[in-house]
Amino acid sequence: DASKIATRLAQVVADGAPATLPAAALTGGNTAGQHAAASRLPVEQALALPLDCAGQVGGVLVVGVNPCYPPAGAYRDFLEVLAAAVAGALTAALAHDE
C-alpha cells in the first residue's frame, strides 16, 4: 500500500534511521531479480537509508536488497557507504545551487 510506504519513508526522514520495506510494495509486485547463475530469485526486501546532508536528512535512498546476501555485515556497510556518497553529492549540489 502506497500510503504505508510513504509513512515508513517519512519515519526514516524523521528518525534519521534506516528501515526495511517490502520490495513488492515499491515495484507493483514485480520483484524478480537476476541471480548470477541466471536463475530468477525474488527481491523481497528494500532498505530505505536516510541521506545525511549537513546534519539533516535531505532525502532517502531506497535500494533493493540482493536476496543472496542478508542486509548485514559487509553488505550493509557497503549500502551505508553508498548512501553517504549519494548524500555527499546531494550536499555538494545544494551548495553549488546556493
N, C-alpha and C positions, 0 to 999 in steps of 0.2 A: 504494500500500500504506500503510495507516494507521500501521504501526509505523515506516516510513521517514519519514513526515511528522512523527510525534511526536519521532523522533530529531533531525530537522532543526530543529524548533522548540526542543527542549531545547538544541541547539547555539547558537541565536540568543540564548537566555537566558544561557547560559554565557559566550559571547563578547561579548555586547552589540553584535553587528554584524548588519546586515540580511542576508537570504538570499532568493534566488528559489526558488520552488516550482512544480511543475507544477499548474496550476489543476484539471485533471481529477481529481487525487488528492484534492482538497478538496471537490469537488462531485459525486462519484459518476459522473463522466463527462459531466455536463450543463454544457457550457462556452459555450453560446450567449449572446451579449451583443447588445444592441440598438444599432446604429450610428445616428447622427443622420440618415442618409439612408434609414433604415428597412430596410436590408439586414442580414441576420444575419452577424456576424463572430465567430469563436471567441475566447474568452478563454483564452489558452494559458499565461499566467504569473500567479502571485500573488507578492506581495512581503511577506515577514514582517519587520516593523520592531520592534525592541525598544522597550519603553516605559520610559524612564529616570525612575525615581521616587526622588528624593532620593539620587542616586548609585548606585542599584542597579536592576537590571531587575525591574520589577514586573509584567510581562506582555509579550505580543506582540500587535501589531496586524497582522492578515493582510488584505490588500486585493488584489482582482483588478486586474491591470494592463490598462488600456484598450489594445486591440490596435491602435488608430490612433496611439498615441504610444509611443515607446521609453521604458523606465523610466530616463531620464537627464535631465540639464539641468533646466529649469524644472519639468517634471512630477515628477521625483524630488524636487526641492526642496519642491514642494507636498506630496507624500506625507510627507516628513520633518517639515514644519510640522504636518501633520495628526496625526502620531504624537506630536509634542511637546505639542500641545493636549490630546490624549487622556491623555497621561502627566500633564500638569498637573492635569487634572480628577480623575484617579485619586489623585494625591498629596493633593489637597485633600480628597477623600472619606475617604481613610485618616486624615488628620489630624483631620478632624471626628469620625470614629468613635472615635479615641483620646480 
